[in-house]
Amino acid sequence: MRRAYGVQKLSSYLDTVGYPLTEEEINDLIMNKQIPHLKPMTNMIVFNLDHIDWWNSQKENSPK
């Protein structure tokens, strides 16, 4: 399973797939439960990149 550990790693990954988001934007999405993520421990956030790719494709296909 492809994973990104932490907001900074996810931000870097999203840059590589043409969907750049700042760490602040990602944190806002996490707080509002609008991006798939796991929080197995208090100070750890894990993103399944397959889920992120799906989420990204849904964002691209939704009406603006």
C-alpha positions in Angstrom: 0.0 0.0 0.0 1.3 3.4 -0.9 1.3 5.8 2.0 2.4 9.3 2.9 3.2 10.0 6.5 2.5 13.6 7.5 1.0 16.7 5.9 4.4 17.8 4.4 4.8 14.5 2.6 1.3 14.6 1.2 1.8 18.2 0.0 4.9 17.0 -1.9 3.0 14.1 -3.4 0.2 16.3 -4.5 2.7 18.6 -6.2 3.9 15.6 -8.3 0.4 14.7 -9.5 -0.5 18.2 -10.5 -2.9 19.0 -7.6 -0.8 21.4 -5.4 -2.1 22.2 -1.9 -0.3 24.0 0.9 0.2 22.4 4.2 -2.3 24.9 5.6 -4.9 23.9 3.0 -4.4 20.2 3.8 -4.7 20.9 7.6 -8.0 22.7 6.9 -9.3 19.7 4.9 -8.3 17.4 7.7 -10.0 19.6 10.4 -13.2 19.6 8.3 -13.0 15.9 7.5 -12.9 16.6 3.8 -9.8 14.5 2.9 -9.3 10.8 3.6 -6.7 10.3 6.3 -5.9 8.1 9.3 -4.8 9.2 12.7 -3.4 6.1 14.4 -1.7 8.1 17.1 -2.1 11.7 18.5 0.8 13.2 16.6 0.7 11.0 13.4 -1.4 11.4 10.3 -1.2 8.8 7.5 -2.6 9.2 4.0 -3.3 6.1 1.8 -2.2 7.5 -1.6 -4.7 5.2 -3.4 -7.5 6.9 -1.4 -5.9 10.4 -2.1 -5.8 9.6 -5.8 -9.5 8.6 -5.7 -10.3 11.8 -3.7 -8.4 13.9 -6.2 -10.2 12.4 -9.1 -13.6 13.1 -7.5 -12.5 16.8 -6.9 -11.5 17.1 -10.6 -14.8 15.6 -11.8 -17.1 17.6 -9.6 -18.8 20.7 -11.0 -17.1 24.0 -10.0 
